[in-house]
Amino acid sequence: MSDSAGTVSVGSTRRSPAVEERAAGTGAVRFRLDISYDGTDFTGWARQPGLRTVQGQLEESLGKVLREPVQLTVAGRTDAGVHAEGQVAHFDTAADVDAGKLIHRMAKFLPRDVRITGIRAVPAEFDARFSAIRRHYVYRLTTAPYGAEPLSARSVVGCRPVDLEAMGAASRALLGLHDFAAFCRRREGATTIRELQRYEWVRDGHRLDAHVSADAFCWSMVRSLVGAVLAVGEGRRTPEWVAGLLEERQRSSSVTVAPAHGLSLIAVDYPAESELAARNAQTRETRSIAPGGCCGGS
């Protein structure tokens, strides 16, 4: 996973001209982190007092190595038990950072269930959250009669045999720009309008993976999308029922949220360096759908 912003390669201290200019003027440089973690034993990404979280673990370890407080901004806050293979975060530091050496040092400081897989200097306009164009998730299932294999039991969910054709029809009905309120847990003041760009099921033997991509996701949206379509695959609901959920304007009690441990954030896409500032401004605009289905914001 990479962007085209002319950033440093892992293991190198080479910086883009924009980053060099900023470093010379302020002494602080923004760094992007690519992160992977097994979410099983974490209470989600976001720092919470007295609880073990990914953000808390990373900030504490980075602070010890850099000998200064570190505050991370993340592409997407994952819930308790959800994994990541392509999470992205950024932080600013005045410390003299060698990316390659820092990766090796962090491998010694961090526990085995979280790893920084990439570090690179980026322009000040790069924002892990607001610069993102889209997020990609995979939800992993198995229809094997014995359930998930022991080595994948923490990241694969067992399910009954399903009708993949019906699931495909239900998933396709959800693509596009919609209000996904029926699939989202309510957060005061937060919009539930999203553009679902991919929802595809891929079978490989007993394995069944749902690939879900959107500009952004609201709270519990991916697992609700999976739970709703699984109900179709198991014959308990119809594709028309799933499509009808888009007409609802509040969380639907008829949608089952799939278990957290089957879900993983696998990638986040970003624009070219010259487009970062514009993307940040666009993302901050409130999403809306005008009468007749035409979209307003992003």
C-alpha positions as CSV (number, residue, x, y, z in Angstrom):
1,M,0.0,0.0,0.0
2,S,1.5,3.3,-1.0
3,D,0.7,6.8,-2.2
4,S,2.4,8.8,-4.9
5,A,3.5,11.7,-2.8
6,G,7.2,11.4,-3.4
7,T,7.9,10.2,0.1
8,V,10.8,8.3,1.6
9,S,11.3,4.6,1.3
10,V,11.6,2.5,4.4
11,G,15.2,2.3,5.6
12,S,16.1,5.7,4.0
13,T,16.3,9.2,5.3
14,R,15.7,10.8,1.8
15,R,12.8,13.3,1.9
16,S,10.7,15.1,-0.7
17,P,11.6,18.8,-1.3
18,A,8.4,19.8,0.5
19,V,9.3,17.8,3.6
20,E,12.9,19.2,3.5
21,E,11.6,22.8,3.4
22,R,9.2,22.2,6.3
23,A,11.9,20.5,8.4
24,A,14.3,23.4,7.8
25,G,11.7,26.0,8.8
26,T,10.1,24.4,11.8
27,G,12.2,21.5,13.0
28,A,9.2,19.2,13.0
29,V,8.5,16.6,10.3
30,R,5.4,14.5,9.7
31,F,5.8,10.8,9.5
32,R,3.4,8.2,8.1
33,L,3.2,4.8,9.7
34,D,1.9,1.6,8.1
35,I,0.6,-0.7,10.8
36,S,-0.5,-4.3,11.2
37,Y,-2.1,-5.8,14.3
38,D,-4.1,-8.8,15.6
39,G,-7.0,-7.1,17.3
40,T,-8.0,-10.0,19.5
41,D,-6.5,-8.8,22.7
42,F,-7.0,-5.0,22.1
43,T,-10.1,-3.0,23.1
44,G,-10.1,-1.4,19.7
45,W,-7.8,1.3,18.2
46,A,-8.7,4.4,20.3
47,R,-6.9,5.2,23.5
48,Q,-9.1,4.4,26.6
49,P,-8.0,4.9,30.2
50,G,-7.1,1.6,31.9
51,L,-7.7,-0.5,28.8
52,R,-5.2,-2.0,26.3
53,T,-5.6,-0.3,22.9
54,V,-3.6,-0.2,19.7
55,Q,-3.2,3.6,19.9
56,G,-2.2,3.5,23.5
57,Q,0.4,0.7,22.9
58,L,1.9,2.5,19.9
59,E,2.0,5.9,21.4
60,E,3.6,4.6,24.6
61,S,6.3,2.7,22.7
62,L,7.1,5.4,20.2
63,G,7.3,7.9,23.1
64,K,9.9,5.8,24.8
65,V,12.0,5.4,21.7
66,L,11.8,9.0,20.6
67,R,11.9,10.4,24.1
68,E,9.0,12.7,23.6
69,P,5.2,12.5,23.7
70,V,3.7,11.1,20.5
71,Q,0.1,11.6,19.3
72,L,-1.2,9.5,16.4
73,T,-3.9,10.4,13.9
74,V,-5.3,7.2,12.3
75,A,-7.0,6.4,9.0
76,G,-9.8,4.4,10.6
77,R,-10.6,3.6,14.2
78,T,-11.2,-0.2,14.4
79,D,-13.5,-1.7,17.1
80,A,-12.5,-4.2,19.8
81,G,-11.4,-7.5,18.2
82,V,-11.0,-6.1,14.6
83,H,-7.7,-6.6,12.9
84,A,-5.6,-4.6,10.5
85,E,-3.0,-5.4,7.8
86,G,-2.9,-2.0,6.2
87,Q,-3.8,0.6,8.9
88,V,-2.2,4.0,8.4
89,A,-1.4,6.7,11.0
90,H,0.7,9.9,11.2
91,F,2.5,11.9,13.8
92,D,4.7,15.0,14.0
93,T,8.1,15.0,15.6
94,A,11.2,17.2,15.9
95,A,13.3,14.1,16.6
96,D,16.0,13.0,14.2
97,V,14.3,9.9,12.7
98,D,16.0,7.3,10.6
99,A,13.1,5.2,9.3
100,G,14.9,1.9,8.9
101,K,16.5,2.1,12.4
102,L,13.2,3.1,14.0
103,I,11.3,0.2,12.5
104,H,13.9,-2.2,14.0
105,R,13.8,-0.5,17.4
106,M,10.0,-0.6,17.4
107,A,10.0,-4.3,16.7
108,K,11.8,-4.8,20.0
109,F,9.6,-2.4,22.0
110,L,6.2,-3.6,20.7
111,P,4.4,-6.8,21.7
112,R,4.0,-9.5,19.1
113,D,0.4,-8.6,18.2
114,V,1.2,-5.2,16.7
115,R,3.9,-4.1,14.2
116,I,4.9,-1.0,12.4
117,T,5.6,-2.3,8.9
118,G,6.5,1.1,7.2
119,I,7.7,4.5,8.2
120,R,8.1,7.4,5.8
121,A,8.4,11.2,5.9
122,V,5.4,13.0,4.3
123,P,4.3,16.5,3.5
124,A,2.6,18.5,6.2
125,E,-0.7,18.3,4.2
126,F,-0.8,14.5,4.6
127,D,-3.5,13.5,7.0
128,A,-4.0,9.8,7.7
129,R,-7.7,10.4,8.3
130,F,-8.8,13.3,6.1
131,S,-6.5,12.7,3.1
132,A,-7.8,9.1,2.6
133,I,-9.7,8.5,-0.6
134,R,-11.0,5.0,0.4
135,R,-10.6,2.2,2.9
136,H,-10.5,-1.5,2.0
137,Y,-11.7,-4.2,4.4
138,V,-11.9,-8.0,4.1
139,Y,-14.3,-10.2,6.2
140,R,-13.1,-13.8,6.3
141,L,-15.5,-16.8,6.7
142,T,-15.2,-20.5,6.3
143,T,-18.0,-23.0,5.5
144,A,-15.9,-26.0,6.5
145,P,-18.0,-28.4,8.6
146,Y,-15.3,-28.4,11.3
147,G,-15.1,-24.6,11.5
148,A,-12.0,-22.4,11.2
149,E,-8.5,-24.0,11.1
150,P,-6.7,-23.6,14.5
151,L,-4.0,-21.3,13.0
152,S,-6.7,-18.9,11.6
153,A,-9.3,-19.2,14.3
154,R,-8.6,-15.7,15.6
155,S,-9.3,-14.1,12.1
156,V,-11.8,-16.4,10.4
157,V,-15.4,-17.0,11.3
158,G,-17.2,-20.3,10.8
159,C,-20.6,-20.3,9.1
160,R,-23.1,-22.6,7.5
161,P,-23.2,-23.4,3.7
162,V,-24.6,-20.3,1.9
163,D,-26.1,-19.3,-1.5
164,L,-23.3,-17.3,-3.0
165,E,-25.4,-16.1,-6.0
166,A,-28.1,-14.7,-3.7
167,M,-25.4,-13.0,-1.6
168,G,-23.9,-11.4,-4.7
169,A,-27.2,-10.0,-5.7
170,A,-27.8,-8.5,-2.3
171,S,-24.3,-7.0,-2.1
172,R,-24.6,-5.4,-5.6
173,A,-27.9,-3.7,-4.6
174,L,-26.0,-1.7,-1.9
175,L,-23.3,-0.3,-4.2
176,G,-23.2,3.5,-4.7
177,L,-23.9,6.6,-2.7
178,H,-26.6,6.0,-0.1
179,D,-27.6,6.7,3.5
180,F,-26.5,3.6,5.4
181,A,-28.2,4.6,8.6
182,A,-29.8,1.1,8.9
183,F,-26.3,-0.4,9.1
184,C,-24.6,2.1,11.4
185,R,-24.6,2.6,15.2
186,R,-25.8,6.1,15.8
187,R,-23.2,8.8,16.8
188,E,-24.6,12.2,17.6
189,G,-23.9,14.7,14.8
190,A,-22.3,12.1,12.5
191,T,-23.5,11.5,8.9
192,T,-24.3,8.0,7.7
193,I,-24.1,8.8,4.0
194,R,-21.3,6.8,2.3
195,E,-20.3,5.7,-1.1
196,L,-19.9,1.9,-1.2
197,Q,-17.5,1.2,-4.0
198,R,-17.0,-2.5,-3.7
199,Y,-18.9,-5.3,-2.0
200,E,-17.8,-8.6,-3.5
201,W,-17.7,-12.2,-2.2
202,V,-14.8,-14.5,-3.3
203,R,-14.9,-18.2,-2.7
204,D,-11.8,-20.5,-2.5
205,G,-12.8,-23.9,-1.4
206,H,-14.3,-23.6,2.1
207,R,-13.0,-20.0,2.4
208,L,-15.4,-17.2,1.7
209,D,-14.1,-13.6,1.8
210,A,-16.1,-10.4,1.5
211,H,-14.2,-7.5,0.0
212,V,-15.7,-4.2,1.1
213,S,-14.4,-0.8,0.0
214,A,-15.8,2.7,0.5
215,D,-14.7,6.4,0.8
216,A,-15.3,5.9,4.5
217,F,-17.3,3.8,6.9
218,C,-19.5,4.7,9.9
219,W,-19.5,2.8,13.2
220,S,-20.1,-1.0,12.8
221,M,-21.1,-0.5,9.1
222,V,-18.9,-3.3,7.6
223,R,-19.9,-6.0,10.0
224,S,-23.6,-5.0,9.6
225,L,-23.3,-5.2,5.8
226,V,-21.8,-8.7,6.2
227,G,-24.4,-9.8,8.7
228,A,-27.3,-8.6,6.5
229,V,-26.0,-10.4,3.4
230,L,-25.2,-13.5,5.3
231,A,-28.8,-13.7,6.3
232,V,-29.6,-13.8,2.6
233,G,-27.0,-16.5,2.0
234,E,-28.5,-18.7,4.7
235,G,-32.0,-18.3,3.3
236,R,-33.4,-16.3,6.2
237,R,-33.8,-13.1,4.1
238,T,-34.1,-12.0,0.4
239,P,-31.9,-9.6,-1.6
240,E,-34.9,-7.3,-1.8
241,W,-35.0,-7.1,2.0
242,V,-31.3,-5.9,2.0
243,A,-32.0,-3.3,-0.7
244,G,-35.0,-2.1,1.3
245,L,-32.8,-1.3,4.3
246,L,-31.4,1.7,2.4
247,E,-34.8,3.4,2.8
248,E,-34.5,3.3,6.6
249,R,-33.2,6.3,8.5
250,Q,-32.1,4.7,11.7
251,R,-30.3,1.7,12.9
252,S,-32.3,-1.5,12.0
253,S,-32.8,-4.0,14.8
254,S,-33.3,-6.7,12.1
255,V,-29.6,-6.5,11.0
256,T,-27.2,-8.8,12.9
257,V,-23.7,-7.5,13.3
258,A,-21.1,-10.1,12.3
259,P,-18.4,-11.1,14.9
260,A,-15.5,-8.7,15.1
261,H,-12.7,-11.1,14.7
262,G,-13.5,-11.9,11.0
263,L,-12.8,-8.3,9.9
264,S,-9.5,-6.8,8.9
265,L,-8.6,-3.3,7.5
266,I,-6.3,-4.3,4.6
267,A,-5.5,-1.0,2.8
268,V,-6.1,2.8,2.7
269,D,-5.8,4.8,-0.5
270,Y,-4.4,8.3,-0.8
271,P,-4.1,10.9,-3.6
272,A,-1.0,12.3,-5.1
273,E,0.9,14.9,-3.1
274,S,-0.5,17.8,-5.1
275,E,-4.0,16.8,-4.3
276,L,-3.7,16.3,-0.5
277,A,-4.9,19.7,0.6
278,A,-7.9,19.6,-1.7
279,R,-8.8,16.1,-0.5
280,N,-8.6,17.2,3.2
281,A,-11.0,20.1,2.6
282,Q,-13.4,17.8,0.6
283,T,-13.5,15.2,3.3
284,R,-14.4,17.7,6.0
285,E,-17.5,18.8,4.1
286,T,-20.7,17.2,5.4
287,R,-22.0,14.5,3.1
288,S,-25.5,15.0,1.8
289,I,-27.9,13.6,-0.8
290,A,-30.0,16.2,-2.6
291,P,-33.6,15.5,-3.7
292,G,-33.7,13.0,-6.6
293,G,-30.6,11.1,-5.4
294,C,-28.0,13.6,-6.5
295,C,-25.1,13.8,-4.2
296,G,-23.9,17.0,-2.5
297,G,-20.7,16.4,-0.5
298,S,-18.2,13.6,-0.7
